[in-house]
Amino acid sequence: MAASKRAGATGAGPAPLGSKNAGERLGVFAAIAVAWVVLDQVVKAALNTACSGTVLSGPIAGLFRLLLVHNTGGAWSMFAGATVALGVFSLVMCACLTAFLVVQRKVVSWPEVVGLALVVGGGIGNAIDRFVLGYVVDFIDLAFMNFPVFNIADIGVTCGLVLFLVAWLVRERKAGATAGEER
C-alpha cells in the first residue's frame, strides 16, 4: 500500500528530478540570466543618451513615463554614492544564489529556477552599470503613484525574488505534507 501510495503521489505531481533534469535546470538558469542581462543592457544603452533627469516620453497608457535617472545608490537612492560597494554586494549575492542553485539543483522546481535566474540576471545588469558607468541607469517612472524610478534589472530582481519565494514555500509545504503522510 505504501509503495502504491508513493507511486500515485509522484504520478500526480511533477516528475522526479534526476541528474539529467538537474543539468537542464542549470542550463535554463544560465540562459534566462544571460538573456535578462542582455535585454537590460541593450535597453539602457538605447535610452542613456540624454542627460539625467530628462523626460524621454510622456505617460504611456497612463501607467509610466520614461525618465532618465543616473542613480549612484540603491532603491530610493539609499546609500547614494556607494556605487562600488553596492556593485560588489550585488555580485556576491548573485554568486551565493547561483551556488545555492547548484547545490539544490536536484530538488528545485522550475519556477524557483526562473526566479533565481531573473534575480541573478538583474543583479548582474545593475552591477555592470555600477562598474562601467559609475551609476545605475533607471528610466521607468510610474505615473499613477509615487515610487522610485527603476529599470529592467530591478524588475527581474523584484519579480524573480517573489517567484522564487512563493515556489520555494510551495515546495517546502508539499515536502512537509508528503513527510507527514509517510509517517
Protein Blocks (a to p, Z undefined) as FASTA:
>chain_A
ZZmmmmmmmmmmccdddfklmmmmmmmmmmmmmmmmmmmmmmmmmmmmbcehiafbdceh
hlaccdddddfbdehhiaihilmmmmmmmmmmmmmmmmmmmmmmmmpcfklmmmmmmmmm
mmmmmmmmmmmnopacdfbdcfkbccddddfklmmmmmmmmmmmmmmmmmmmmmmmmmmm
mZZ
